[in-house]
Amino acid sequence: MPQPIGVNGWHATVWEYIPQPVGATPSPEDLRALVRDLHALPKPPRTPPEADLLGTPRADLDSHDPEASPVSPRQRAWLLGECDRVERSLLELTADLAQGLIHGDAHVGNLFGAPGGWRLGDWDSVGFGPLVQDAVPAMMGHHRFGRPRDRWLRFCRGYGLDPEIETTAAARLLRSARELRSLAAYIRAADHPAVHAELRRRLRSLMSYERHVWRPV
């Protein structure tokens, strides 16, 4: 069936529902195998768009009436300033990193079971960028979500990546970009109390440089 389908000015795509395996969860090894295979693909016939490492926190802030914003004026000023700082630094520090086609949001939560094994879904962030960016979600597991660092080490072993890369300036910067990027969805959905509470937690930890454990909502 040709897609997208247009009806009365609206467009939609058709997805196939695939029942997920009961009791099975993807591992860091499953993720790194898919990421490694993606990065080994030949260059696509058309150069993909440049990956947007920061996402949309600025636009999501601007979409709110200042009187009803889920962030305070102080938080807003800090967040906008931090986006500017990270964006400038990305231009300087990532130019020397290996570049290629990246998924942009590669984490085990975006794996789904299919006949023959796990598949990587959610391709909204695909683009051309630093390959190590696809390792940043695994890196953030122990930095922000309280997961065992062994999961990061297992990802690195299978990919062929030195786990100590997480201590480099470039990796820290890429992690900062993803942390800022993660705020966008929470700003958009901050009318939900649990989401608003998590947004406050993440902003507080970022602004105070404290390692609060984040909780996906």
Residue pairs with C-beta under 8 A, 6 or more apart in sequence:
1 14
3 13
3 14
4 11
4 12
4 13
5 11
5 12
5 13
5 14
18 112
18 113
18 114
20 112
20 113
21 113
24 113
25 108
26 108
26 111
26 113
26 118
27 108
27 154
28 108
28 138
28 151
28 152
28 154
28 155
28 158
29 154
29 155
29 158
30 108
30 111
30 117
30 118
31 106
31 107
31 108
31 111
31 120
31 138
31 155
32 138
32 154
32 155
32 156
32 158
32 159
33 158
34 106
34 111
34 118
34 119
34 120
35 103
35 106
35 120
35 134
35 135
35 159
36 158
36 159
36 160
38 101
38 102
38 103
38 120
38 134
39 100
39 101
39 102
39 131
39 134
41 101
43 100
43 101
44 101
47 128
48 101
48 126
48 127
48 128
49 127
49 128
50 127
50 128
50 129
51 102
51 104
51 125
51 126
51 127
51 128
51 129
51 133
52 104
52 125
52 127
53 90
53 104
53 129
53 133
53 174
53 177
53 178
53 181
54 83
54 86
54 87
54 90
54 177
54 180
54 181
55 125
55 180
55 181
55 184
56 181
56 184
57 79
57 83
57 180
57 181
57 183
57 184
57 187
58 80
58 83
59 184
60 183
60 184
60 187
60 188
61 69
61 71
61 76
61 79
61 80
61 187
63 188
64 70
64 187
66 73
69 76
70 187
70 190
70 191
70 196
70 199
71 79
71 187
71 199
71 203
75 203
75 207
78 203
78 207
79 180
79 183
79 203
82 176
82 180
82 206
83 180
86 173
86 176
86 177
86 180
89 173
90 173
90 174
90 177
93 169
93 170
93 173
94 129
94 130
94 170
94 173
94 174
97 130
97 131
97 132
97 170
98 130
98 131
98 132
99 128
99 129
99 130
99 131
100 128
100 129
100 131
101 126
101 127
101 128
102 126
102 127
102 128
102 129
102 130
102 131
102 133
102 134
103 110
103 120
103 123
103 125
103 126
103 134
104 124
104 125
104 126
104 127
104 129
104 133
104 134
105 122
105 124
105 125
105 137
106 120
106 134
106 135
106 137
106 138
107 137
107 138
109 216
110 120
110 121
110 122
111 118
111 119
111 120
111 121
112 118
112 119
112 121
113 119
130 170
130 174
132 161
132 165
132 170
132 171
132 174
133 174
133 178
135 155
135 156
135 159
135 161
135 165
136 171
136 174
136 175
136 178
137 178
138 151
138 152
138 155
139 152
139 166
139 171
139 175
140 175
140 178
140 179
141 147
141 151
141 152
142 148
142 149
142 151
142 152
143 166
143 175
143 211
144 179
144 211
144 213
144 214
145 213
145 214
145 215
145 216
146 213
152 163
152 166
153 163
155 161
156 162
156 163
156 165
165 171
166 172
166 175
179 202
179 206
180 206
182 202
183 199
183 202
183 203
186 195
186 196
186 198
186 199
186 202
186 217
187 199
189 195
190 196
190 199
192 217
194 217
195 217
198 214
198 215
198 217
201 212
201 214
201 215
202 212
202 214
204 210
204 212
205 211
205 212
205 214
